[in-house]
Each structure stands twice: as C-alpha cells, then as structure tokens.
Amino acid sequence: MAYTKIKAVKNHLQRCLDYTSNPEKTESGQVLQNILAYAQNGDKTEHQLFVTGFHCDPANACEVMLRTKKRWGKDGENHVLAYHVIQSFAPGEVTPQQAHEIGCEFVRRAFAGRYEATVSTHLNTGTLHNHVVFNSVSFVDGRMFRNDFRGYFQGIRAVSDQICRERGLSVIAPERRGKAYAECKAEKEGAPTVRSMIRADVDKALARAISWETFVAGLRKMGYSVRYGPNVKYATLRHKTGSRNIRLKSLGEGYDEASIRELLARRARGEEVKLPRAANGDMAETAEQQQRPGTAIKAGRRFHRGRLHGTLPVLPHPKITGFMALYYRYVYLLGKTRQRRTSRRCCFLLREDFQKFDRYMVQFKYVWEYRIQTQEDLDAARAAAESEHDALAEQRKRLYRKKSAAKKAGDTHGAAALSDEITALSAEIRARRREVMICGWIADDAARLRAQLTEAERAEWQEQERQQKKTNKQRGYAR
C-alpha cells in the first residue's frame, strides 16, 4: 500500500531583488538545495545507496533544475521552484530495495519523460518512504507542471496505485465521497453547513412521510423545489433562497432516492424501519423514556424534569414584518368585519373584499407557510415556482413523445405506465402554476391592502374614540 502526497516548493517573495541580481545565491536556489539535501540525507538513506537521479546527477540536481528554468525563462519571482512528492509504504509490506524500485518506476512513468527528478528512499523510520523531488519546469518544452486535483488523482496517485497493483501490494480505496474544505472545517468547528441544514429539513420531512409523494410535498412546504422522475438521473432539491440544486445522494448514506423510496415502501407495509440520522434519533422515544415519564434520554445523557420556583426571563420573539404582518392583520380584520364585530364605517370600507375573503386566505396561508416578508422573498418564491414549473413541463413533453412512440410500437402496457406518470406530472405542474398565480396576486394586492388596512384601522380607532366619549358623557350625567 503506497500513500502519496505532494507539496510545492516556493520562493520567498521578499528576496526577489536578490534573486534577479544574483541567481546563484538566491534563497530560491538555497530552498531547493535544502529540499534536495534533506531528501538525499546520507544518515537516512544508508550513505546514498538508495538515491537515484533522472536526467540529472543527484549531487548537482539543484544546479541542473535552476539552469532549466533560466533557459526557458521560468525563473520569475512567482514561479514554483519544484514539487516534493512523498510515497509511503505500509510497515513490513516492502523491502528497502523494493521501495526504491517502486519509487524509480513511479518517476519513470510520471515525470522522467519531461522533468529532472531525484528519488531517495528513507530507511530511518519504521515506515519506508520515498522522497521524489522533480523540477516544476519541463526540460522538453519549458511548460510548468500543473498541480491540481485532476493531475494528482488521475496522474500521481493513479500511477502509484497501478504500480502497487502490478506488484501485488494493497491500494487505499476511498470509502466515501470526499468533502469540500469549507464543509470539513465547519463540521470540526460545530458550525452549520448548507448540507447539514438541508439534511435536517429532509429528516423532518422523512419522519412525517408515509410515501414518496408525501415526502416531496413536505419538502415543498418548507420552500424546496424537488426534481425527480424517469428522465432525471439524480433527484435534486433546492431551497427558494438557494443558488443551485443539491443532489439527495450527496447528503450522505441512505439519502439517495432509491434508499428513501425503499424505506417508505417498507414503512407502508408496516415494517419497522430505521430512519437516517436525526429523523430516527432525536424524534423517536426510547422504551425507557416511555416507562419513566420523569426521565428523558438523548444522545447518551440523562435529563430529569424539575419544578422552577420563580419567573423565567422573557425571550425576545422575532418581529413579523412585511407581507406576513400585512396579511395577518388584514385577514383578521376582514374576518371580524364579516362577523359584524366592527363599526359600520369599517364594514362599508371592506364590503368589496368580502367576496374575496377566500382569495386573501390563500395568500395569507402562502406567505406564512413560506415565511415571505419582503419583496425579495416573494420574487425568490415566484422564480423557484416558475423554474420548477418549466422543468416539469419539459419533462412532461419528453414523456408525451415516449408515449407516442410506445403507441406506435404497440406497447400498450408501457403507454399506460407513461400515462400515469404524465397525470402525476400534470398535477404537480398545476400546483406550481397556482403558486405562480398566488405570487402574482400578492404582488398586485399588497399596495391596495396596505391602504385599505390603514383606512379601516383609522375608522375603527375613530369609532372607539367616539364610543369612549359617549360613555364618558353618560357617566358624567349619571354623577
């Protein structure tokens, strides 16, 4: 088993003037000389028995590499001097001779055709390992080595693994997909990430779902657009505030579409299922918790209920503003007016909206369900609904074409199955079209509702003031 990693040998920018004036005594050359000297340390390589050079003598490798850079004009201050590859082997898997042979073969296949390089096998630790230092500039055409993920995984690591397989050595196989650096850092620091928040919402929808359709409906209520179907390779979802689609399978093991469908099918058959992550762990009561009402067990810890004597501090509640506050106040006032619990003046002002009460209730439920407060929120919700509507419509077109082809081929069973899919898609398209229509209603009605609400509330306040004056006058007469 060979473990490889690569590091760039860089120049110190503050010494660029010395580098341009005296190339032989710059720190860049000294840094490269130090790297080569460390890699070829006699105490670690049994007096240079396991040091090999390619297109250069290990004794003057630094001079040769710097001369190549100068010849091709790649001796600028911002250029990488060389690359340092470390190739480690599992203890006891290879002998020093075999390790060095593997390192030399690795250099022959990966670098020797274009770059000067040295291979040094260190024997001073319990783990045999090779140090490969190769020039960053090709002596063939002067091109710089491109150090990126593709060059490492499909070049350096792939060559090293192939050589190990040919010699019957073990190879490190990745167990799961890698994570981005920002995501790994956030997880270590305990900070939320985009996928962790999406995963939590998926867990909530999955805990309440009884079928794939109800699972998708639950996600859409949370503000997600979901793309799936026979013509979609991977099921994806995107929040209305998100910038791109996220594949379900990228959330972790057990979150791909096939696993979720299988889990929900087993639940529908009455089988006991284990939900992924928080949907199973944090929401399910344990047997001990049911037997002992005074004790709650969570994440391996025990909590006891107690009685607090005194008062608890009042926690600040987030203020509701914008469309949510507007529709809450207007629907409440309109409901009171319909029940004749407001003044005649208020009833007169709102009489035209009585017939639109159901329409306003639909708008009220929509803005509160999707937490729409600002115009930006409304535009984002409308854009998400339109985008999903267009994607579903395009998907339905493809199904229509397939259905037509199936009918021509005489495949009645396939045509019937496609008809069912088209019917389901049509229902989803109508739902998305209705969302777009509701967003249009909100945009058209908001300004008028604000004006009417202000006028109606003023009328209510004037009526209350008139009633108060009347009451005060009657009490004055009574005295």
C-alpha positions in Angstrom: 0.0 0.0 0.0 1.5 3.4 -1.0 0.3 6.6 0.4 1.2 9.7 -1.7 1.1 13.4 -1.1 2.6 16.4 -3.0 3.9 19.7 -1.7 5.1 22.8 -3.7 8.5 24.3 -3.0 8.0 28.0 -3.3 10.3 31.1 -3.3 10.2 33.9 -0.7 8.8 37.0 -2.4 10.8 39.4 -0.2 14.0 38.2 -1.8 13.0 38.7 -5.4 15.6 41.5 -5.8 18.4 39.3 -4.7 17.1 36.6 -6.9 17.1 38.8 -10.1 20.5 40.2 -9.4 22.4 37.1 -8.3 20.6 33.9 -9.3 23.3 31.5 -7.9 22.9 32.9 -4.4 19.2 33.5 -4.1 17.1 32.0 -1.4 15.1 30.2 -4.1 18.1 28.1 -5.0 19.0 27.6 -1.4 15.5 26.4 -0.6 15.6 24.0 -3.4 19.1 22.9 -2.3 17.9 22.3 1.2 15.0 20.2 0.0 17.3 18.1 -2.1 19.9 17.8 0.7 17.2 16.6 3.1 15.8 14.1 0.6 19.3 12.8 0.0 20.5 12.8 3.6 23.1 10.0 4.0 22.1 9.2 7.5 18.6 8.3 6.3 19.5 6.6 3.0 22.4 4.4 4.1 25.1 6.5 2.6 23.3 7.2 -0.7 22.7 3.6 -1.5 19.1 4.4 -2.4 19.4 7.7 -4.2 18.7 7.9 -8.0 18.6 10.8 -10.4 16.8 11.1 -13.6 18.2 13.5 -16.3 20.5 14.9 -13.6 23.1 13.8 -11.1 21.8 13.9 -7.5 24.9 15.8 -6.5 24.2 18.7 -8.8 20.4 18.3 -9.2 19.7 21.8 -7.9 22.0 23.5 -10.4 20.5 21.5 -13.3 16.9 22.4 -12.3 17.7 26.1 -12.0 19.5 26.1 -15.3 16.4 24.6 -17.0 14.2 27.3 -15.5 16.5 30.0 -16.7 16.8 28.5 -20.2 13.0 28.6 -20.6 12.5 32.0 -18.9 10.6 30.4 -16.0 12.8 31.9 -13.3 10.4 34.6 -12.3 9.7 35.5 -8.7 6.2 34.0 -8.5 7.1 30.6 -10.1 7.1 27.4 -8.1 10.6 26.0 -7.9 9.9 22.3 -7.6 7.5 19.7 -6.3 8.1 17.3 -3.5 6.2 14.0 -3.5 6.3 11.7 -0.6 5.4 8.0 -1.2 5.0 5.9 2.0 4.5 2.2 2.3 2.8 0.1 5.0 5.2 -1.3 7.6 6.6 -4.7 6.5 5.0 -4.7 3.1 8.1 -4.0 1.1 11.9 -4.2 1.5 14.2 -1.1 1.0 15.2 -2.4 -2.4 11.6 -2.9 -3.5 10.6 0.5 -2.1 13.3 2.2 -4.1 12.5 0.2 -7.3 8.8 1.3 -7.0 9.9 4.9 -6.5 12.1 4.8 -9.6 9.4 3.1 -11.7 6.9 5.8 -10.4 9.2 8.6 -11.6 9.8 6.9 -15.0 6.1 6.7 -15.7 5.0 10.0 -14.2 7.9 12.5 -14.6 11.1 11.2 -16.3 9.9 11.9 -19.8 9.7 15.7 -19.1 11.2 16.7 -15.8 14.5 16.3 -13.9 13.9 14.3 -10.7 15.6 12.5 -7.9 14.3 9.6 -5.8 15.6 9.0 -2.3 14.3 6.1 -0.1 14.4 6.8 3.6 15.1 4.0 6.0 15.4 5.8 9.3 11.8 5.3 10.4 9.5 2.2 10.9 7.8 3.2 7.6 9.8 3.0 4.4 9.1 6.0 2.2 10.4 7.7 -0.9 11.1 11.4 -1.4 10.7 12.4 -5.0 11.8 16.0 -5.9 11.1 17.0 -9.6 11.5 20.2 -11.4 8.4 22.4 -11.9 9.6 23.2 -15.5 9.8 20.7 -18.3 13.2 20.4 -19.9 11.4 19.3 -23.1 9.2 22.3 -23.9 9.5 24.6 -20.8 5.9 24.0 -19.7 5.1 24.3 -16.0 3.7 21.2 -14.2 0.0 21.8 -13.3 -0.6 20.8 -9.7 -4.4 20.3 -9.4 -6.8 17.7 -8.3 -7.0 16.1 -11.7 -3.2 16.0 -12.0 -2.9 14.4 -8.6 -5.7 11.8 -8.7 -5.5 10.8 -12.3 -1.8 11.3 -12.6 0.4 10.9 -9.5 -1.9 8.8 -7.3 -3.2 6.7 -10.3 0.3 5.8 -11.4 1.5 4.9 -7.9 -1.6 2.7 -7.3 -1.2 1.0 -10.6 2.5 0.1 -9.8 1.4 -1.3 -6.4 -1.3 -3.5 -8.0 1.2 -4.9 -10.5 3.4 -5.9 -7.6 0.6 -7.4 -5.5 0.6 -4.6 -2.9 -2.5 -3.3 -1.3 -4.1 0.0 -2.5 -6.0 2.6 -0.5 -9.6 2.6 -1.7 -11.7 5.6 -0.7 -14.8 4.6 1.4 -16.9 7.6 0.6 -17.0 10.7 -1.4 -14.7 13.5 -0.2 -15.9 16.7 1.3 -15.0 20.3 0.5 -12.6 22.0 2.8 -15.1 24.6 3.9 -17.6 21.8 4.8 -15.0 19.8 6.8 -13.9 23.0 8.6 -17.4 23.9 9.5 -18.1 20.4 10.9 -15.0 20.4 13.0 -16.0 23.8 14.5 -19.6 22.7 15.0 -20.9 25.4 12.6 -23.9 24.7 10.4 -23.3 24.0 6.7 -25.6 24.2 3.7 -25.9 20.4 3.5 -26.3 20.0 7.3 -29.3 22.4 7.2 -30.8 20.7 4.2 -30.2 17.3 5.8 -32.1 18.4 8.9 -35.1 19.5 6.7 -35.0 16.2 4.8 -35.0 14.4 8.1 -38.1 16.3 9.3 -40.0 15.6 6.0 -38.9 12.0 6.1 -40.0 11.5 9.7 -43.6 12.6 8.8 -43.9 11.0 5.3 -45.8 7.8 4.5 -44.9 7.8 0.8 -42.5 9.4 -1.7 -45.2 11.8 -2.7 -45.9 13.0 0.8 -42.1 13.3 1.4 -41.8 15.5 -1.6 -44.9 17.5 -0.5 -43.3 18.1 2.9 -40.1 19.4 1.3 -42.1 21.8 -0.9 -43.9 23.1 2.1 -40.5 24.0 3.6 -39.7 26.0 0.5 -37.8 23.4 -1.6 -38.2 22.7 -5.3 -37.7 19.0 -6.0 -36.7 17.5 -9.3 -37.0 13.7 -9.9 -38.5 11.3 -12.4 -37.6 8.7 -15.0 -35.7 11.3 -17.1 -33.8 12.8 -14.1 -30.7 10.8 -13.3 -30.3 12.1 -9.7 -33.1 13.5 -7.6 -32.2 17.1 -6.6 -33.7 19.8 -4.4 -33.1 23.5 -3.9 -34.4 25.9 -1.3 -36.1 29.0 -2.6 -33.1 31.0 -1.2 -30.5 28.6 -2.7 -28.3 29.3 -5.7 -28.1 25.8 -7.1 -29.5 22.3 -6.9 -28.2 19.7 -4.4 -28.4 16.0 -5.1 -30.1 14.0 -2.4 -27.4 11.3 -2.5 -24.8 14.0 -1.6 -26.4 14.4 1.8 -24.9 11.1 3.0 -25.6 7.4 3.1 -29.2 6.4 2.9 -30.3 9.8 1.4 -30.4 8.8 -2.2 -33.8 8.5 -4.0 -33.7 4.6 -4.1 -33.0 4.3 -0.4 -35.7 6.7 0.6 -38.3 5.1 -1.6 -37.4 1.6 -0.2 -37.6 2.9 3.3 -41.0 4.5 2.8 -42.3 1.4 1.0 -41.2 -0.8 3.9 -42.9 1.6 6.3 -46.1 1.4 4.2 -46.0 -2.4 4.6 -45.9 -2.0 8.4 -42.3 -3.0 8.8 -40.1 -1.4 11.4 -37.6 0.9 9.7 -34.6 2.9 10.8 -34.5 6.4 9.6 -31.3 8.2 8.8 -29.7 10.5 11.4 -31.8 12.9 13.4 -35.1 11.8 11.9 -34.7 8.5 13.8 -32.5 9.6 16.8 -34.0 12.8 18.1 -37.6 12.3 17.3 -38.2 8.8 18.5 -38.9 8.0 22.1 -37.0 5.2 23.7 -38.6 2.4 25.6 -37.0 3.6 28.9 -38.3 7.1 28.3 -41.9 5.7 27.8 -41.6 3.7 31.0 -40.2 6.5 33.2 -42.1 9.7 32.4 -39.8 11.8 34.7 -36.7 11.0 32.7 -35.6 11.8 29.1 -32.7 10.1 27.4 -31.0 11.8 24.5 -27.6 11.3 22.9 -26.4 9.1 25.8 -27.3 11.6 28.5 -30.0 11.5 31.2 -32.2 14.5 31.9 -34.6 14.9 34.9 -37.7 17.1 35.0 -37.9 19.6 37.8 -40.1 22.4 39.1 -38.9 26.0 38.9 -40.0 28.5 41.6 -39.9 32.0 40.2 -40.2 33.5 36.8 -38.4 32.8 33.6 -36.9 35.6 31.5 -39.0 36.5 28.5 -37.1 35.6 25.4 -37.3 38.1 22.5 -39.5 36.9 19.7 -38.5 37.7 16.1 -40.7 40.5 14.8 -43.0 39.7 12.0 -43.0 42.3 9.3 -43.7 42.8 5.6 -46.2 40.6 3.8 -46.7 38.3 6.8 -47.7 41.1 9.1 -49.9 42.8 6.4 -52.0 39.6 5.6 -52.2 38.6 9.3 -53.8 42.0 10.2 -55.9 42.3 7.1 -57.4 38.8 7.3 -58.1 39.1 11.0 -59.9 42.5 10.5 -61.8 41.1 7.5 -62.9 38.1 9.5 -64.2 40.4 12.3 -66.0 42.5 9.8 -67.7 39.5 8.2 -69.0 38.6 11.7 -70.3 42.1 12.2 -67.9 42.8 15.1 -66.6 46.1 13.7 -68.0 49.5 13.1 -70.4 50.4 10.2 -67.7 52.6 8.7 -65.2 49.7 8.7 -67.8 47.4 7.2 -68.5 50.0 4.4 -64.8 50.3 3.6 -64.2 46.5 3.4 -67.6 45.5 1.8 -66.0 44.9 -1.6 -63.4 42.4 -0.2 -66.0 40.1 1.5 -66.3 38.1 -1.8 -62.5 37.9 -2.0 -62.0 36.5 1.5 -61.1 33.0 0.3 -58.5 34.5 -2.1 -56.9 36.5 0.7 -56.9 33.4 3.0 -55.0 31.6 0.3 -52.5 34.4 0.1 -52.2 34.6 3.9 -51.5 30.8 4.2 -48.9 31.0 1.4 -46.9 33.9 2.9 -46.9 32.3 6.3 -46.1 28.9 5.1 -43.1 30.0 3.1 -42.2 32.9 5.6 -42.4 35.6 2.9 -41.8 39.0 4.4 -40.0 41.1 1.8 -40.3 41.7 -1.9 -37.1 39.7 -2.4 -38.6 36.7 -0.6 -41.7 36.9 -2.9 -39.5 37.2 -6.0 -37.4 34.2 -5.0 -40.5 32.1 -4.3 -42.0 33.0 -7.6 -38.8 32.3 -9.5 -38.4 28.9 -7.8 -42.0 28.0 -8.7 -41.6 29.2 -12.3 -38.3 27.3 -12.7 -39.8 24.1 -11.3 -42.9 24.5 -13.5 -40.7 24.9 -16.6 -38.6 21.8 -15.7 -41.7 19.7 -15.1 -43.3 20.9 -18.3 -40.2 19.9 -20.3 -40.2 16.6 -18.5 -43.9 16.1 -19.5 -43.1 16.9 -23.1 -40.5 14.1 -23.2 -43.0 11.7 -21.7 -45.6 12.6 -24.3 -43.0 11.8 -27.0 -42.2 8.5 -25.4 -45.9 7.6 -25.0 -46.4 8.4 -28.7 -43.5 6.1 -29.6 -44.8 3.4 -27.4 -48.2 3.5 -29.0 -46.7 3.3 -32.5 -44.7 0.3 -31.4 -47.8 -1.4 -30.0 -46.6 -1.3 -26.3 -49.9 -0.7 -24.6 -48.5 -1.5 -21.1 -45.7 1.0 -21.5 -48.0 3.6 -22.8 -50.4 3.1 -19.8 -47.5 3.5 -17.4 -46.4 6.7 -19.1 -49.9 8.0 -19.0 -49.9 7.6 -15.2 -46.6 9.4 -14.9 -48.0 12.2 -17.2 -51.1 12.5 -15.0 -48.9 12.8 -11.8 -46.7 15.4 -13.5 -49.7 17.4 -14.7 -51.0 17.6 -11.1 -47.6 18.9 -10.0 -47.5 21.4 -12.9 -50.9 22.7 -11.9 -49.7 23.2 -8.3 -46.6 25.1 -9.5 -48.8 27.2 -11.8 -51.1 28.0 -8.9 -48.1 29.1 -6.8 -47.0 31.5 -9.5 -50.6 32.8 -9.7 -50.7 33.3 -5.9 -47.4 35.2 -6.0 -48.9 37.4 -8.7 -52.0 38.1 -6.5 -49.8 39.1 -3.6 -47.7 41.5 -5.8 -50.9 43.1 -7.2 -52.9 43.3 -4.0 -50.3 44.3 -1.5 -50.3 48.1 -2.1 -54.1 48.3 -2.1 -54.4 46.1 1.0 -52.0 48.4 2.9 -54.1 51.5 2.0 -57.3 49.8 2.9 -55.9 48.4 6.2 -54.7 51.9 7.2 -58.1 53.4 6.4 -60.1 50.7 8.1 -57.9 50.8 11.3 -58.4 54.6 11.3 -62.1 54.1 11.1 -62.0 51.6 14.0 -59.9 53.9 16.1 -62.3 56.8 15.4 -65.3 54.6 16.3 -63.7 53.6 19.6 -62.9 57.2 20.4 -66.5 58.2 19.7 -67.8 55.4 21.9 -65.4 56.4 24.7 -66.6 60.0 24.6 -70.2 58.8 24.6 -69.5 56.6 27.6 -67.7 59.4 29.5 -70.6 61.8 28.8 -73.2 59.3 30.1 -71.2 58.7 33.2 -70.9 62.5 33.7 -74.7 62.8 33.5 -75.1 60.0 36.0 -73.0 61.8 38.6 
